[in-house]
Amino acid sequence: MDATTLMDRIYRQQRHIYDLTRKYFLLGRDRLIEELSPKTGDIVCEVGCGTARNLARLAQRYPGARVMGLDASAEMLKTARPKLARAGLTDTVSVAQGLAQTFDPAALFAVERPLDHVVFSYSLSMIPPWRESIEHALRLVRPGGRIHIVDFGDQAGLPRAFRALLYGWLALFHVHYRPELLEHLRSLDAEGRAQVRIRPLYRGYAFLAQVTRTA
């Protein structure tokens, strides 16, 4: 089953309650938005934008930035577009269907220059080609541009039973904690391709990473 079909199957019904339910465990998203701080004219693209919850907050907080998002699921975009319309952001925020590892900003959004910021908010844990997706984003941002990631962490400071319960529940939705993701990010720093800052949140429940392209 391809990624688009799988995501549509998962979210065909869940999209109606996604924002209500996810706010209790997708922690750290607002901190990422607060720390992103784009300059006027910066291009911000969220990969795996879902219902456009983050996109709306980004556009409202940073009206001088150009905000756009893509998602593999056409079903999620059925929720995203009306949400943006209700917020009066239809002409401000662009959304499109696309895959994290191959999307073309020029084709999807008529963007003719490198991106300034790429956001992965609890999406890499759902993307099987996560490594290719990070590499693709690194190619798309300008030198000095940044990739911002928030996702599930190692739960190191939390009870072992909680960790087992959480990981088991997430697996039902094809979501997986990936320790090798952090190793890959650190390798980008070690190779001199990016400056990487990683911070655990909430006793390891989640982590924030900022990857700044160096060349």
N, C-alpha and C positions, 0 to 999 in steps of 0.2 A: 504494500500500500504506500503510495507516495505521500509526501509531507502535507500537501494541500488537502488531500482527501482525509487523512488522519486528523488534522486540526479541525476541519469542518465537522467531522463525526464527533469529536470531543466537545466542541463548543456550540453545536447547533442549538442545544437547549440551555447549556450553562451560561451562554452569553447574557441571558435575561437576568441572571442573579449574580453575575461575575463580580461586579463592583461591590455589591452588598456583602458578599461572603469573603472576598479576597482581602478586604481592608484589614481583617483581623490577623492575617499571617504573612502578607507580602510587605514586610517591615523594611523601612529604610528608603522607600521610594521618594518620599518628600525631602529627605536629607540630600539625596542625589540631586533633586531639582534645585534645592536651595544652593548647593555648592557648585552647580554647573556654571552659573554666571556668564552667559554669553554676552559678547559685545553687540552693540547695535549693528545690524547687517549680517551677523553670523548666521550660518546655516546649521540647524540642529535637526538631526534625523534619528527617530527612534525605530529600532529594529524589533519587530514583535510588539507593535503598539496596541494590539488588542482592542479594547473598547474606547480607546483614545482618552482615557482618564488622565494619563501623564501629559499627553499632548495639550489638552485643554489647560492644565495647570501651567505648563511651560509657556504657552502663548499668553496667558493672563498675567503671569509674573514678569515675562520678558517681552513686552509688545514690540520692541525694536528688532527682535530676532525673526528669522524665517524658519518656521517650524513645520516639519513634515514627518510622516510615519508610514511604515509598511507592515503588513502582516501576511502570513501564508494563508490565513483563513478568510475566505470570502464571507463566512458567517459572522465572524467577529466584526468585520467592516460594516455589516448591516446594522450593527449597534453603534459603531463609531461615528458613522456619518450623521445620523439623527442627533446624537449627543452633541456633536460640534455645531450642528445647526441650531439646536436649542440654546447653546451658549453664544450664539452670534459669531461663530468662528469659521463659518464655511469659506469665506473669502480669505481667511488668514492662515488656516492650517490645511495642508494637503495630505490625503491618505491614498494608498494604492496597495494592490495585492502584489506580493513579491517574496522571494526567498532570500534569507539572510546571506547566503554564501555566493549569490550571483547577481543581486539586484543592481540595476543601472540607474543612478540618480538622474542622468540626462534623459533617459527614455521615460522614466516614471514621473519625474517632477520638473523636467526642463531646466535642470541645474547644469550650468556650463562651467563650473569651477569646482575645485575640491571642497569637501565638507569641512566644517570647523569642529563639529561635535557629533559623535554617534553614541546613542544610548542603547544599552541592553538592560532592561529592567525585568528580572525574573524570566528571561527568555532563553538564555544560553543553556539553562538546565532542561529545556525542552527541545533543543535543536541537536539532532544527532551529529551533523557536521559542524560542531561548535568551533573546532579549531580553524576550519576553512572560513567560517563566518568572521572570526576575529581577524584573520589574515586579510580577508576581503575589506573589512572596515578599516584596517590599518593602511591599506592601499588607497582608500577613498578619501581619507582625511589629509589635509595639508600638513607639511612639516610644522610642528608646533600645535597641530590640532589634537583633539583628545577623544578617547573612547572612555565612556563612563559605564561602569557595570555595578549592578546590585543584584545579589542572588543568594541562594541558600548556602550557609556555611557548614562547618564541621560539627556544630553543636557541642564543642569541647567543654564549655562551662555549664552545660545543662545535664540533667539526669540521663543515664544511658537508656532507660526505658522510654523516655520522651523522644530521644533520637530515633530509636527503633520504630516507634509508633509513627513519627512524622515521616521518616523515609519510606515506610511501608505504605502510608496513605498517599504520599506524593506519587509513588510508582503506579498507583491505579490510574493516574492522569498522565502517565508517560513523562513525569518530571523526575530528574535524578541529580543528586548532589555529585559534583565532579571534582574530586581533589586534584586530578590531573590538569584541570583548567587553571588553577592557581600556579601549578608548576610551569605551565606553558607561558603564563604572563611573566613569571620571574625569568624565564629563559629569554624573553624579548628584551628585558632589561640587561641581562648578562651579555647578550650579543650586541648591545649598543643600539638596538633598533628603536627602543622606546624607553622613556623613564616611567617606571611603574610604582604606584603607591597603593598598597593593600591594607585595609583596616577591618578588623572584625567588629561586628555590631551585636549588641544584646547577648553577650556571653557566647558568641560564636554562632548564634542562630542564623545570622546573615553576614555578608561581607560587602564592603564597598571597595571598588578598584578604580583607579584613574590611570589611564595609559596615554602618555603624551608621545606622539611620534617625534623622533629626533632627526630623521632624514628621509 
